[in-house]
Amino acid sequence: MSGHSKWASIKHKKMATDAKRGKAFTKLIREIMMAAKVGGANPESNPRLRMAIERAKAINMPNDNIQRAIKKGSGEEGGMALETVTYEGYGPGGVAIYVEGLTDNKNRCAAEVRSIFSRYNGNMAGAGSVSWIFERKGQITLKRDLIEEDELMGLVLDAGAEDLQTGDDYYQITVAAENFENLKKKLEERGLKLEQAMVTLVPKNTVRVEGKEAEQLLKLLDQLEECDDIQNVYANFDIPDEVLEAVSKQ
């Protein structure tokens, strides 16, 4: 597994055991609201809403919270006026960083993001500076002990997967966004429990970062993800496994 993919696996483990569940709830409630606002309140006809609901259920969000967020987003109940924001920049080592957020105050959000970049030796850049480095892909994670690698390889390739990476505990499958739902359905029909299934941004290339720059970069990314207004943070780094493991335990 590449350093970038291993980071995604570490983040997933942290999310699964994160004591600060309230923050995870806040981010997903905002995503559900925006998904319902943009694509309607019916998850059957709104893939973005369907995925947000699945992620919410995966962290045991009560159904009442989910339904309330859908109603607020679709206009049935009053809710905060959220706007989509994106930021682009560079971190230590010249790593490209792309940030997606949902906020009710664009000025506050921009100032906070700019402060974090500056604090950890990064700098923000103009629109389009790094977005071209990333492609929208489906990614699915499942535990290694559920199925043998050769069997999984045959299954996912038949369903249109582009890549299968094997980590210590997890498989990570990458698929074109348009084939994501089909692959997900095939795996579920096989009876496999999916740890994570989502459409995300994947870098076309990565930048090797080590030492102090790697530590600064990971702190920058973690601080961005701690922001209530920030939904997703993407970066095109490759960091040695031992550095990733050490920083993740801090």
Buried (B, 14 or more C-beta within 10 A) or exposed (E): BBBBBBBBBBBBEEBEEEEEEEBBBEBBBBBBBBBBBEBBBEBEEBBBBBBBBBBBEBEEBEEEBBBBBBBBBBEEEEBEEBEEBEBBBBBBBEBBBBBBBBBEEEEEBBEBBBEBBEEBBBEBBEEEBBEEBBEEBBBBBBEBEBBEEEEBBEBBEEBBBBEBBBBEEBBBBBBBEEBBBBBBEBBEEEEBEBBBBBBBBBBEEBBEBBEEBBBBBBBBBBBBBEBBBBBBBBBBBBBBBEBBEEBBEE
